[in-house]
Amino acid sequence: MPDAVTQNPVSADASIEHASPGRRATISRDDLLAAALRLLGPHRSVSSLSLREVTREAGIAPNSFYRQFRDMDELAVALIDLAGRSLRKIVGAARHRAATDRSIVRGSVEAFMQQLRDDDKLLHVLLREGTVGSDAFKQAVDRELTFFEEELRIDLVRLAAADNAALHEPALVARAITRLVFAIGATAMDLPTERDAELIRQLTEMVRMIIAGSRAVAAGTPSPAQKK
């Protein structure tokens, strides 16, 4: 990751920092995260940001950055964690509003796509950082996906029980759905909004087919692979 600043966090010219015009004397982690988000765009990922860019956007001297984060990797991981919490809250609310299996799937997919189109840079961070950046970034994204998978697994088991049904390997079903949704979401970011309705329809049907297949296997109905 670009980072032109290598000085020790505690510098001898700290007093000069505070006296510089246009610079803030104090800043919080949230301020730095907000500054980084403002710099992101369709072709800018967190991994492409430099420490100097972020501190300039935040209005602080570069050395002040180290009072909140060890390095840019730590800031990026904090952004990914924040993005994961934000999206889990939104999708979780959509699931709880729905009363049936059918509406939960559709409602969750619609909530995901709506958040994507609301220019939610946090969601863009979560979708893009899994394929670029350092190992720390990728591990943070994978951790967030694992959180989604576990919450989805619990919901899927609960819904199946309500229908007097069972799921074959519910954890694997949740993983398949989560990875599918995030892969299509990453693709959708570069597509025009006119494609959203069809994407939502396709994605909803894909998710339902995964669930139906798992229930069929659990019920003892041979899958196409088992018939061969």
C-alpha distance (Angstrom), angle and dihedral (degrees) to the residues before:
residue distance angle dihedral
M1 . . .
P2 3.81 . .
D3 3.74 111.5 .
A4 3.76 121.1 155.3
V5 3.79 94.2 178.0
T6 3.79 115.7 90.4
Q7 3.78 102.2 152.6
N8 3.75 123.3 122.5
P9 3.84 110.8 -88.7
V10 3.79 90.4 -120.8
S11 3.78 106.3 60.0
A12 3.77 130.9 -178.7
D13 3.79 92.1 -123.9
A14 3.81 96.3 59.5
S15 3.78 90.1 124.3
I16 3.79 89.8 57.4
E17 3.82 89.1 55.9
H18 3.78 92.4 59.5
A19 3.79 93.1 45.0
S20 3.81 95.4 51.9
P21 3.81 112.5 110.6
G22 3.81 115.4 -111.2
R23 3.79 94.0 16.9
R24 3.77 124.6 115.7
A25 3.79 120.0 -124.8
T26 3.82 94.5 -144.9
I27 3.77 134.3 21.3
S28 3.81 136.2 177.8
R29 3.79 132.9 -136.6
D30 3.80 88.8 -106.6
D31 3.82 90.3 55.0
L32 3.79 91.2 54.2
L33 3.81 92.3 46.0
A34 3.81 89.8 51.1
A35 3.81 90.8 49.1
A36 3.82 91.0 52.0
L37 3.81 91.2 49.0
R38 3.79 91.5 52.7
L39 3.80 89.7 57.4
L40 3.79 94.5 52.5
G41 3.77 123.2 96.2
P42 3.80 142.7 152.7
H43 3.79 90.9 -64.2
R44 3.80 100.7 30.2
S45 3.78 120.8 82.0
V46 3.79 125.6 -175.2
S47 3.78 89.7 -106.1
S48 3.81 90.6 62.5
L49 3.82 94.7 56.1
S50 3.78 121.2 99.5
L51 3.77 125.8 -144.6
R52 3.80 90.9 -118.0
E53 3.81 91.7 53.8
V54 3.80 92.3 52.5
T55 3.80 95.1 45.9
R56 3.79 91.8 46.7
E57 3.82 90.0 51.8
A58 3.81 90.0 47.6
G59 3.80 91.9 48.8
I60 3.80 97.9 -121.1
A61 3.78 136.4 115.3
P62 3.82 113.9 -96.1
N63 3.81 93.6 -113.1
S64 3.81 90.6 58.5
F65 3.80 88.8 65.8
Y66 3.80 90.5 73.6
R67 3.78 92.5 63.4
Q68 3.81 87.9 71.9
F69 3.82 106.7 25.2
R70 3.80 135.0 25.4
D71 3.80 92.3 -139.6
M72 3.80 143.2 -30.7
D73 3.80 91.3 -77.7
E74 3.79 89.9 62.6
L75 3.81 91.5 48.4
A76 3.82 91.2 50.0
V77 3.80 92.3 50.0
A78 3.82 89.3 50.2
L79 3.82 89.1 53.1
I80 3.80 91.6 50.5
D81 3.82 91.5 49.4
L82 3.81 90.0 49.7
A83 3.81 91.0 48.7
G84 3.79 91.8 50.8
R85 3.80 93.5 50.8
S86 3.80 91.1 47.8
L87 3.79 94.8 50.9
R88 3.82 94.6 43.2
K89 3.80 88.9 54.5
I90 3.81 92.8 50.4
V91 3.80 96.9 44.9
G92 3.81 91.3 41.3
A93 3.80 90.4 55.3
A94 3.81 90.0 50.8
R95 3.81 91.5 51.5
H96 3.78 93.5 49.3
R97 3.81 92.1 49.5
A98 3.79 90.5 57.4
A99 3.79 121.2 81.7
T100 3.81 101.8 -167.4
D101 3.78 138.1 49.8
R102 3.82 91.0 -114.8
S103 3.80 95.6 51.2
I104 3.82 92.9 42.7
V105 3.80 91.4 58.1
R106 3.79 94.3 44.4
G107 3.79 93.8 41.0
S108 3.79 93.5 50.0
V109 3.80 92.6 48.6
E110 3.80 91.3 48.1
A111 3.82 91.7 48.7
F112 3.80 90.2 50.7
M113 3.81 93.5 49.7
Q114 3.80 92.9 44.0
Q115 3.78 90.7 53.7
L116 3.78 89.4 48.6
R117 3.81 91.5 54.0
D118 3.79 94.2 44.4
D119 3.82 86.5 77.5
D120 3.77 88.5 -110.9
K121 3.79 100.2 176.5
L122 3.78 90.3 -169.3
L123 3.79 90.2 62.9
H124 3.79 90.4 45.7
V125 3.79 88.6 54.6
L126 3.79 91.0 52.7
L127 3.80 93.4 48.6
R128 3.80 97.8 44.1
E129 3.79 103.8 37.9
G130 3.80 94.2 65.8
T131 3.79 90.9 73.3
V132 3.81 102.2 36.1
G133 3.76 137.4 41.2
S134 3.77 134.0 38.1
D135 3.77 129.4 -28.4
A136 3.80 88.1 -101.5
F137 3.83 89.8 59.5
K138 3.78 93.2 48.1
Q139 3.79 92.7 47.0
A140 3.80 90.5 50.4
V141 3.81 91.3 51.6
D142 3.79 91.0 47.2
R143 3.80 89.5 50.9
E144 3.81 90.7 53.6
L145 3.80 91.2 48.8
T146 3.79 88.9 51.5
F147 3.81 89.9 54.6
F148 3.82 89.5 52.8
E149 3.78 91.0 48.0
E150 3.79 93.8 53.0
E151 3.81 93.8 47.6
L152 3.80 90.3 47.2
R153 3.80 91.8 48.0
I154 3.80 90.5 56.0
D155 3.82 91.0 49.5
L156 3.80 93.5 47.4
V157 3.79 92.9 51.1
R158 3.80 90.8 47.4
L159 3.80 93.0 50.0
A160 3.80 92.6 46.6
A161 3.81 90.7 51.0
A162 3.80 90.2 50.5
D163 3.83 87.7 56.4
N164 3.84 92.0 45.7
A165 3.79 87.8 -113.6
A166 3.79 136.1 121.0
L167 3.79 135.0 -140.9
H168 3.77 127.3 -131.2
E169 3.82 107.6 -128.5
P170 3.83 96.6 -17.3
A171 3.82 92.6 -169.0
L172 3.80 90.1 57.8
V173 3.82 90.7 46.5
A174 3.81 90.4 52.5
R175 3.80 90.4 48.3
A176 3.80 92.6 50.3
I177 3.81 92.5 49.9
T178 3.80 94.7 45.4
R179 3.79 94.6 49.0
L180 3.81 91.1 45.3
V181 3.82 93.7 51.3
F182 3.79 93.6 47.3
A183 3.82 93.0 46.4
I184 3.80 91.9 51.9
G185 3.80 90.4 43.2
A186 3.80 90.6 55.6
T187 3.80 89.3 51.5
A188 3.82 92.9 45.6
M189 3.81 92.2 58.8
D190 3.80 88.9 72.1
L191 3.81 95.9 44.0
P192 3.83 127.9 87.2
T193 3.80 117.1 -100.0
E194 3.81 89.0 -115.3
R195 3.80 87.0 76.6
D196 3.80 94.0 56.3
A197 3.82 98.3 90.4
E198 3.79 92.1 53.0
L199 3.80 92.5 43.3
I200 3.80 90.7 51.6
R201 3.80 90.9 49.2
Q202 3.79 93.5 48.4
L203 3.77 95.0 43.8
T204 3.81 92.4 47.7
E205 3.80 90.9 51.7
M206 3.81 92.2 47.0
V207 3.79 91.3 52.8
R208 3.80 92.0 47.7
M209 3.81 90.7 50.1
I210 3.79 91.5 52.5
I211 3.80 90.3 50.8
A212 3.81 93.2 44.8
G213 3.80 91.4 49.3
S214 3.79 92.2 51.0
R215 3.81 91.8 49.2
A216 3.80 90.8 48.2
V217 3.81 92.6 52.4
A218 3.81 90.9 47.0
A219 3.81 89.6 51.3
G220 3.79 90.8 53.2
T221 3.80 97.7 -105.3
P222 3.82 107.7 143.6
S223 3.78 113.7 -116.1
P224 3.84 119.5 -135.4
A225 3.82 88.6 -101.8
Q226 3.81 91.6 53.2
K227 3.81 91.8 50.6
K228 3.82 92.7 58.8
